Amino acid sequence: MTTSEKLEKAIAMLKEQHRELSKNLYLEGNIPDKVLERHTKWYAPIGSDEKVLFVVNYKIPGTAGKYGWTGMLVTDKNVYYRCLKNSFFSSLVAIAQTGIIPLSEIESLAIGDHDICFGSAYTGHKLLVNGQVKGLLRMGGGMEYDEKLIDDLLCIFSALKK
């Protein structure tokens, strides 16, 4: 089974659970155009032959336009991300890091510990791809993170462990 097929199966199982998903997670078949447009405009130049499986984030409280904003978009071919640099000072100077990783090279996706940045506002959780930290992915805004989003992503990512 390919990585794409594993993720699609996990997404289908998540949908079948009929539980309330995070408002910050958009699954295949239920991704508003405005959400997709923001991601493709800001960091994810998806190809016309790619099928979007899920998207993380649209509006994040405490961000100003692109400044401090992060997101993740996964297609049947690639993982696109826009994270903040994993630094003590990321809450003061929000430097974005973007990347594209072919899905065929993905062995694992995971959410790591939350930030240890200066101040009390939430900056993000570590996004780990194949065990390497790519940066801080915000899952919520202000002072609190979205635990429901973390649970939803862990459910999807767990499909890669099998």
C-alpha positions, 0 to 999 in steps of 0.5 A: 500500500502506498503512503497516499493510500494509507493516508486516504484510508486514515482520512476515510476512517476519521470521517466514518467516526462521525465525531466533531473534527477540529475547525482548523482541519480541512479534509478531502471533499470538504476544503473551501476554495478560500482555504485552498487559495490561501495555502497555494498562494502563500507556500504550496504550489500544487500541481494540476495532477495533485489531489489534496488530501487535507489542509491544516489552518486558515485563520490563526488568532494572533497572526498578521497576514502571513506574519506568524502564520503557518500551515500544512497541505498534503496531497497524494504526491507531496507534503507542503508546509510553512512553519516557524523557525524552531527557536527561542526567539520565534515568538518575537521574530516569526521567520517562516520556513517552507518546504515540499517533500515528495510523499514517496519519501515520507516514512513518518509524520508526527507532532512533537513537543510544543514550543519553548519560545520566549513569552507566554503566547503559543507559537506552535508544535514541532512538525516532524517529518521522518524524525526531523523537525521542520519547524513549528506548526501552529495549531491554534492561536493566542495562548492555547493550542487546539488539542482536537487538531493534534488528536485528529492529525495523530489519527491520520499520521498513525496510518504511516506506522502500519 
